[in-house]
Amino acid sequence: MPRFLCFVGKSFKTFLFGIIPFMLLAGGSKENYEKSRLDNGSYSFNVEGKLNFHLDGAAAFQSRTEVDKLGHRTDKLLLSFTTCNDEREQTLEFIIASKAKGKRGIQAGKHKIKSINRLMNSFSGVYGFADLGSVSELPFFIKSGDITITESFSNIVDGKLEVQLENAEGEVLLINGSFNADIKV
């Protein structure tokens, strides 16, 4: 009987320290390959709504810090996405504004859409719009969702977004995808 218990104990240890770590490593998180396929200064978005389509194009950003009359500092990151489909330029722009505390610039992380009920100069959150002439002659404005900045350097900003936009007629677009924005000169 003691030999049997020794055999069971050794088998259990082998399973616990040998096989389980291998299974955990093999089932680890998968890398987002869509992001790694993007060229610098580009984006790739899926659009769902009345029409479903895909947008690819140029991605750029501008970063600036503004100080109001009271000396409060706000960091702003402007993300611009443009493409030319059907010989008509299509534009999406998003502004991420953050009351600056300590570090300068918009930090990596998830930035949630907030409703705007006051002037833009005191706004902190995400605001955006889309001018997609092939879908509607009316512009679309951001309604909900978030923009995630995965990396932010002085010359490049990587991230992904999942947002809902709506125009004045109530048409809704869901946009999601990844971007790798170059600094706008």
N, C-alpha and C positions, 0 to 999 in steps of 0.2 A: 504494500500500500504506500509506504513512503516514497518508493521509486516512481509510482504513478503520480503522486502529488508533485514531486520534483519535476517530472516531465511536463505536467500541466502548468506549473509555475514558469518554467523556461519558455514554453510555447506562448504563454500569456505575455511575458516580458518581450519576446521577439515581436509579437503582434503589436504591443503597445508602443515600443520604441523604434521599431523598424518599418512596419507597414503603415501605421496611422500617419506618421509625418510625411511619408511618400504620397499618400492619398491627399493629404492637405495641400502639399505643394502642387500636385498635379491638378487640383481643382481650384487653384488660386484665381484671383481676379484677372479678367481678360483685359488687355489693353484696348483702348478705343482706336482702332485702326483707321477710321475715317479721318480723325484729326491728323494722324501721321502722314496721310496721303496728300494733305493740302499743301500747296506751294505757298511761299511767303507772299503776303499781300492778296490772299484769295479767300473766298468763302464758298460754302456749299449748303444750301437750304432747301428743305422740302416745304411746299406750301399746299395746304388743304383748305378747301372752302367750296364755293360754287364751282370753281374749276380747281383741279389738282394738277400741280406742275412742279418743276424743279428749277431753282435759280443757282447759277454759278457766276462769279464775277470778281471784281476787284474789291479788296477790303483795306481801308485806311483808318487811322485814328489820329486825334489831336488831344493833347492833355494840357490843361492849364489850371491855374489857381487864381481865384477871384477873391478880393477882400471888399466887404461892404463898408458903409459909412461908419459902422460901429466897431470895425476892426475884426469881424468874424470872417474866418477864412473858409472857402468852399473849394474843394477839388472837383474838377469836371473832366470827364473822359467822353469825347465825342467819337462814336463809331459810325463810319460811313460805308455803305455797301452799294455798289453800282453795277449794273449789267446792261447790256444792249440786246434786247430781244425784239424781233420784228421791226428792226430799225428805229426803235424808240427806247430811250434810256429809262431804266427803272431804278429807283432810289429807295433805300431804307436807311434811316438814321436813328441812332439811339444815343441819349445823353445819360450818363451815370453821374449823379452829383452826390457828394458826401461832405458833410461838415468835417473839416480837417481837425484831427486831434492827434498830435504827435507826428507820425510819419506823413510824408507828403505823397500825393498821388492816390489814385484809386487802387485799393488793395485787392489781391486775388481773393476769390470767394464768390458766393452766390449773392446777387443783387436783385432784390424783389421789386416788382412793379408796384408803385404806390399811386393812388388817385391824386390828381392835382386839383386842389381847391383854393389855390392862392397863386400869386405871381411867381413866375419862373425864377426870378433872381433870389428868392429865399427858399427855393425848392431843394429838398434832399431826397434822392431816390432815383428811379429810372423813368425816363420819358422817351417816347419814340413815335415815329410815323413812317408811312410807306407811301410812295407815289408809284403805283403800278398801273400805268396807263393801259396795258393790255387787259387788265381785269376790270377796272372801273375808272371813270374819269374823276371820281371823288377820291381824295386822299384817305388813307386809313390811319387811325391813331391807336396807340397801344392801350390795351384794356387790362390785361393780366399776364402773369407768367414771371419769368426771371431770366437774367443773363448771368452766366457763370464765367468769371475770369479765371482761367487755369494758370496762366503765366502772364506777368506784366513786367516788361523791361522798358528802358528808355527808347528803344527803337522797334519793339514788336509787342503785340498783345494777342494772346491765344485765348480762345474760349469757345463756349457753346451757348446757344439760346433756345428757349422754348417760350414763345409769346403768342398771345391772342390779340389781333388787331380788328378794329371795327370802323366802318365808315358811317356817314350821316344817314344813310338809308338802312342801316342795321345789318349790312353784309359783314360776315365774320370770316377772317382768315386765321388759320393756325400755322405758325411758322416755326420750324425747328431745324437745327443743324449746327455746324461748326464753322469757326473762322480763325484766320491767322492774319491779323491786320498789321500792315507796315505803317510807320509814322508818315503822316501827311505833310508834305513840304509846301 
